[in-house]
């Protein structure tokens, strides 16, 4: 029996909806919202710490601030979840029978030009912020190597070095972001993220994103252990330099020289401990992106479908921002010490104010007693004077 046209269209719609989801999964929205809020709170804490404590405004800590900037760019574009929908791209009817085609979207060759601005911003942010964050971490590792040299110079903390790091970090991700827009690759991707269109994912996702991310994470993982070995050599070399110095041999028994040597050793130990804590930022990407890499390996071997690979990368990148804050708060002793000193100073000021009030209250009765004594003394003198006059 011949079916009507409406029945055929309904069968096609039901069949398509059975294959493809027509709405963003709630777990993705809740995960991005919760992790994004934690990352934003941590970034705010880092900025407040930098404003409140002068010790946390050095060159190294300014580089940590820029890590937070890239984390904030990613979170602001993903905190509301995926912004694209399959309904907008294909004109599928939803559960209420409404065809959700955006008024500005024209399917065809000019599809990218008519995407909503929010979808374009999310695509640009995903492509730019994750790669830029890892490249900035790579520049941070280079900075740690430079400052842990025995004969370090002031160029490691110059504005020229900072400008070179910034240009290197921004230029390559910005070019890749421009490239996906120039090639008309931007559209609704897997799990409704606005990035590379689903039909181009297999061809362009590895070239434009996954390979670069893996290479940067492996490099940072290797540099983490290289920096550990470099710090050990730094301690050994500085000790040898102190032992062979003529002043050390001439004044080895001088108490003042021994005190200076002890101060240098303590300063060196504090420096190595701080750099060792900062080196954890190089290991954090390997840990944060491990679920995403495991998922993409399973997808490549056929153990799992590749429809959630991008979601795993987004969630791992947001998790990396949370780890940045965790290292900043718990891993760096200078940050904890700065807040401890600040809190102790506030308590000390409060205690001093309370003690001053107590002293003032204690001094007030004494002053009253002294004024009474003075009044009695003056009265006695006056009475004696009047008595002598009477005599």
C-alpha positions in Angstrom: 0.0 0.0 0.0 1.4 3.4 -1.0 2.2 5.7 2.0 1.3 9.3 2.1 4.0 12.0 1.8 3.5 13.2 5.4 3.9 9.6 6.7 7.2 9.2 4.8 8.5 12.5 6.2 7.6 11.4 9.7 9.3 8.0 9.2 12.5 9.8 8.0 12.4 12.2 11.0 11.9 9.3 13.5 14.7 7.3 11.9 17.1 10.3 12.0 16.2 11.1 15.7 17.0 7.4 16.6 20.5 7.8 15.1 21.3 11.3 16.2 20.5 13.1 19.4 18.4 16.3 18.9 19.3 18.0 22.2 22.4 18.6 24.3 22.8 15.8 27.0 22.2 17.2 30.5 25.3 15.6 31.9 27.5 17.7 29.5 25.7 21.0 30.6 26.0 20.2 34.3 29.7 19.1 34.0 30.7 22.2 32.1 28.8 24.4 34.4 30.2 23.0 37.7 33.8 22.7 36.4 33.6 26.1 34.8 32.4 27.8 38.0 35.3 26.2 40.0 37.8 27.4 37.4 36.4 30.9 37.4 36.5 31.1 41.2 40.1 29.9 41.1 41.1 32.4 38.5 39.5 35.2 40.6 41.5 34.0 43.6 44.7 34.2 41.6 43.9 37.7 40.5 43.0 38.8 44.0 46.2 37.3 45.4 48.3 39.2 42.8 46.6 42.5 43.7 46.9 42.0 47.5 50.5 40.7 47.8 53.5 42.4 46.2 55.5 39.2 46.4 53.1 37.5 44.0 53.7 40.1 41.2 57.0 38.8 40.0 57.7 37.8 36.5 57.0 34.1 37.2 53.7 34.8 38.9 52.6 37.1 36.1 53.1 34.2 33.7 50.7 32.2 36.0 48.2 35.0 35.7 48.3 34.6 31.9 47.5 30.9 32.3 44.4 32.0 34.1 43.5 34.4 31.3 43.5 31.5 28.8 41.5 29.4 31.2 38.9 32.2 31.6 38.6 32.5 27.8 37.8 28.8 27.6 35.4 28.8 30.5 33.4 31.8 29.4 32.7 30.2 26.0 31.8 26.7 27.4 30.2 27.4 30.8 26.7 27.3 29.2 27.4 24.1 27.4 27.4 23.4 23.6 25.7 26.3 21.7 25.0 24.5 18.5 22.1 22.2 17.7 21.5 19.6 15.1 18.0 21.0 14.6 19.5 24.4 13.5 21.8 22.7 11.0 19.4 20.2 9.5 15.9 21.6 10.3 14.7 18.5 12.3 11.5 18.8 14.2 11.8 18.5 17.9 9.6 16.7 20.4 7.0 19.5 20.2 6.8 19.3 16.4 8.6 22.7 16.0 11.2 23.1 13.2 14.0 24.9 15.0 15.8 26.6 12.1 17.6 29.8 13.1 16.3 32.8 11.3 19.8 33.9 10.1 20.9 30.5 9.0 20.9 29.7 5.3 22.1 26.1 4.6 24.5 26.1 1.6 27.8 27.5 0.6 27.3 30.6 2.8 26.5 28.6 5.9 29.5 29.8 7.9 28.7 33.5 7.1 25.2 33.1 8.6 26.1 31.3 11.8 25.0 33.0 15.1 27.7 35.1 16.7 27.7 33.0 19.8 28.4 29.9 17.8 31.3 31.6 16.0 32.8 32.8 19.3 32.6 29.3 20.9 34.3 27.8 17.9 37.1 30.4 17.9 37.5 30.1 21.7 37.8 26.3 21.6 40.4 26.4 18.8 42.4 29.2 20.3 42.3 28.9 24.1 43.3 25.3 24.6 46.3 25.4 22.3 47.4 28.8 23.5 47.2 27.7 27.1 49.5 24.7 26.5 51.9 26.9 24.4 52.0 29.4 27.2 52.9 26.6 29.6 55.7 25.6 27.3 57.0 29.2 27.5 56.7 29.0 31.2 58.9 25.9 31.2 61.5 27.8 29.2 61.4 30.6 31.7 62.0 28.1 34.6 65.0 26.7 32.8 66.4 30.2 32.3 66.0 31.4 35.9 67.5 28.2 37.3 70.9 28.7 35.6 73.9 29.5 37.8 74.9 32.6 35.9 71.4 34.1 35.4 71.0 37.6 34.0 68.3 40.2 34.1 67.1 39.4 30.5 65.1 36.5 31.9 62.7 39.0 33.6 62.6 41.7 30.9 59.6 42.9 29.0 61.3 41.8 25.8 61.2 38.2 27.0 57.6 38.6 28.0 56.7 40.1 24.6 58.4 37.2 22.8 56.6 34.6 24.9 53.3 36.3 24.2 53.8 36.6 20.5 54.9 33.0 20.2 51.9 31.9 22.2 49.2 33.9 20.4 50.4 33.8 16.8 50.2 30.0 16.1 46.7 29.4 17.7 45.4 32.6 16.1 46.6 31.4 12.7 44.9 28.0 13.2 41.7 29.7 14.3 41.7 31.9 11.3 42.4 28.9 9.0 39.3 27.0 10.1 37.1 30.0 9.4 38.8 30.7 6.1 38.3 27.1 4.9 34.5 27.3 5.9 35.0 24.4 8.4 33.1 26.0 11.3 29.8 24.6 12.2 28.0 22.2 14.6 30.4 19.5 15.7 30.0 16.4 17.8 27.8 16.7 21.0 26.5 20.0 19.5 29.7 22.0 20.1 30.4 24.8 17.7 33.7 23.9 16.1 34.5 22.0 13.0 31.4 20.7 11.2 30.7 17.0 11.7 31.2 16.1 8.1 34.8 17.5 8.2 35.8 16.1 11.7 37.5 13.0 10.4 39.6 15.0 7.9 40.5 18.1 9.9 40.2 17.5 13.6 43.5 15.6 13.8 45.3 18.2 11.7 44.0 21.3 13.4 43.7 20.2 17.0 44.4 16.7 18.3 47.9 16.2 17.0 49.0 19.7 18.2 47.6 19.0 21.7 49.3 15.6 22.0 52.6 17.0 20.9 52.5 19.9 23.3 51.5 17.6 26.2 54.2 15.1 25.5 56.8 17.9 25.3 55.7 19.3 28.6 55.7 15.9 30.2 59.4 15.3 29.1 60.4 18.9 30.2 59.0 18.2 33.7 61.5 15.5 34.3 64.3 17.4 32.5 63.7 20.4 34.8 63.9 18.1 37.9 67.4 16.9 36.7 68.3 20.5 35.9 67.5 21.7 39.4 69.7 19.0 40.9 72.6 20.1 38.7 71.8 23.7 39.7 72.2 23.0 43.4 75.5 21.0 42.8 76.9 23.8 40.6 76.1 26.6 43.0 77.7 24.7 45.8 80.8 24.1 43.8 81.0 27.8 42.9 80.7 28.8 46.5 83.4 26.3 47.6 86.0 27.4 45.0 85.5 31.1 45.4 88.6 32.9 46.8 86.6 34.9 49.4 85.2 31.6 50.8 88.7 30.1 51.1 90.2 33.2 52.6 87.5 33.8 55.2 86.4 30.2 55.8 86.7 30.7 59.6 85.2 34.1 59.7 81.9 34.0 61.7 80.4 36.7 59.5 81.3 34.8 56.3 79.9 31.6 57.8 76.6 33.5 58.5 76.6 34.8 54.9 77.2 31.4 53.5 74.4 30.0 55.6 72.1 32.8 54.3 73.0 32.0 50.7 72.3 28.3 51.3 68.9 29.1 52.8 68.1 31.4 49.9 69.2 28.8 47.4 67.1 26.1 49.1 64.0 28.4 49.1 64.6 29.2 45.4 64.9 25.6 44.4 61.8 24.7 46.5 59.8 27.4 44.7 60.9 26.4 41.2 60.2 22.8 42.1 56.7 23.7 43.0 56.2 25.8 39.8 57.4 22.8 37.7 54.2 21.0 38.6 52.5 23.2 36.0 54.3 21.2 33.4 52.9 17.9 34.6 49.4 19.1 35.1 48.4 18.9 31.3 49.4 15.2 31.1 47.2 14.4 34.1 44.2 16.6 33.1 44.1 15.4 29.5 44.7 11.7 30.2 40.9 10.9 30.0 40.7 12.7 26.6 43.7 10.9 25.2 42.4 7.5 26.5 39.1 8.2 24.8 40.7 9.1 21.5 42.9 6.0 21.6 39.8 3.9 22.2 38.0 5.6 19.3 41.0 5.0 17.0 41.1 1.3 17.9 37.3 0.9 17.5 36.6 0.2 21.1 34.4 3.2 21.4 32.7 5.7 19.1 34.3 9.0 18.4 31.2 11.2 19.1 32.4 12.3 22.6 36.1 13.0 21.9 35.7 16.8 21.7 33.6 16.8 24.9 36.3 15.0 26.7 38.9 17.5 25.5 36.8 20.4 26.6 36.2 19.0 30.1 39.9 18.1 30.4 40.9 21.6 29.5 38.5 23.1 32.1 39.9 20.6 34.6 43.4 21.8 33.8 42.3 25.3 34.8 41.1 23.9 38.2 44.5 22.1 38.6 46.3 25.4 37.9 44.5 26.9 40.9 45.1 23.9 43.0 48.8 24.1 42.4 48.8 27.8 43.1 47.0 27.4 46.4 48.4 24.2 47.8 51.6 23.6 45.9 53.4 27.0 46.2 54.6 27.8 49.7 55.1 31.5 48.9 51.3 31.9 48.2 50.4 30.3 51.5 53.0 32.3 53.4 51.8 35.6 51.8 48.2 35.0 53.0 49.4 33.7 56.4 51.5 36.8 56.9 48.6 39.0 55.8 46.1 37.2 58.1 48.6 37.4 61.0 49.1 41.1 60.3 45.4 41.7 60.4 45.1 39.7 63.7 48.1 41.6 65.1 46.6 44.9 64.2 43.3 43.9 65.7 45.0 42.7 68.9 47.0 45.9 69.1 43.8 47.9 68.7 42.2 45.9 71.4 45.2 46.2 73.7 45.3 50.0 73.1 41.7 50.2 74.0 42.3 48.2 77.2 45.3 50.4 78.1 43.2 53.5 77.5 40.5 52.1 79.7 43.1 51.2 82.4 44.7 54.6 82.1 41.4 56.4 82.4 40.9 55.5 86.1 44.5 56.3 86.9 44.2 59.7 85.3 41.0 60.2 87.4 42.9 59.2 90.5 45.7 61.5 89.7 43.3 64.4 89.1 41.7 63.7 92.5 45.1 63.7 94.2 46.0 66.9 92.5 42.8 68.5 93.7 43.4 67.4 97.2 47.0 68.7 97.1 45.9 72.1 95.8 43.1 72.2 98.4 45.6 71.5 101.3 48.0 74.1 100.0 45.2 76.6 99.8 43.9 75.7 103.3 47.4 76.0 104.7 47.8 79.4 103.1 44.5 80.6 104.5 45.5 79.3 108.0 48.8 81.2 107.9 47.0 84.4 106.8 44.5 84.0 109.7 47.4 83.5 112.1 
